[in-house]
Amino acid sequence: MLFLNRRGYSTFISCRSCGHVVMCDNCDISMTYHKGENRLRCHFCGATQTLPAVCPACGKPFIKYFGIGTEQVEEALHDLFPKAVTLRMDTDTIRTKDSMQQMLGAFARGEAQFLVGTQMIAKGHDFPNVTLIGVVAADATLMIPDYRSTERTFQLLTQVAGRAGRDENPGKVVIQTYSPAHPAIRYAREHDYKSFYHYELEQRKKAVFPPFSIFIRILFSSDDESALLAGVTTYAEQLKHALDERLGKEGEKDLMLYSASSDPIKRKQRVYRYQILIKLLRTARLSSTIQTIYTFAADHRSELFAMVEVNPQDML
């Protein structure tokens, strides 16, 4: 089994002459090349573009493919082992629960020698005959701008490794990485959950992230970026004043409110996204803080629509 948590063929295309990267027209994200349909696709909004023959910016024909996805891994296996059967499991090949079960069944019966996939193959499957797992580009999830990215990398690697050697035959896991010394990768390789737990807990403590705080995210969206930024900036100032009044002088010490900033992916589906982040240091203040935030959001709904998340699972 080969695991890579990126679908498509190449993660982006760029001009070798001017450096232009082909972006989605609707989102602030690069387009992913899908070789099977010979098109570029946005993995956020689903928009597609024709693959350009020349650079859209400078007109030169030096288009280069960068990054790797499951489609490219599948192709490489076909080239290296032309007589072997390779199955690919990702959201491009699996549309229904039945098709997923059919593919898993075929692999379990030995009708294919290789199974390539995203996190679909990482957990919950029992293949007694699988003794070798390969993890491609294990560093990828470490680059995600989310305080949980280290934990999720460790979790994914541990889950994927658990697919090998589930019967009498011993299993082996090969991890491709540029960061072999990173704690998430090192402790996963050593099956050392306790050491990773203590490491990650210490990092969260230093940065005052959960469980050492309550993390609150207030997300705003609009198709007018300048009006949105001005509105969110004012909103943050007024919300800080409302919270100070509600919590009092002692409560102020337990609150860290960050100024308005853009979402890590600022524009999705032609809508701009900005956020206010709050760290609450004492859970005893949670009820009054949340009540103040929700009341404030309701009172200002005609000006800005706010979505409030407590300890959000995803920062993108």
Secondary structure, 3 states (H helix, E strand, C coil): CEECCCCCCECEEEECCCCCECECCCCCCECEEECCCCEEECCCCCCEEECCCCCCCCCCCCEEEECCCHHHHHHHHHHHCCCCCEEEECCCCCCCHHHHHHHHHHHHCCCCCEEEECHHHCCCCCCCCCCEEEECCCCHHHHCCCCCHHHHHHHHHHHHHCCCCCCCCCCEEEECCCCCCCHHHHHHHCCCHHHHHHHHHHHHHHHCCCCCCEEEEEEEEECCHHHHHHHHHHHHHHHHHHHHHHHHHHHHCCEEECCCEEEEEEEECCEEEEEEEEEECCHHHHHHHHHHHHHHHHHCCCCCCEEEEECCCCCC
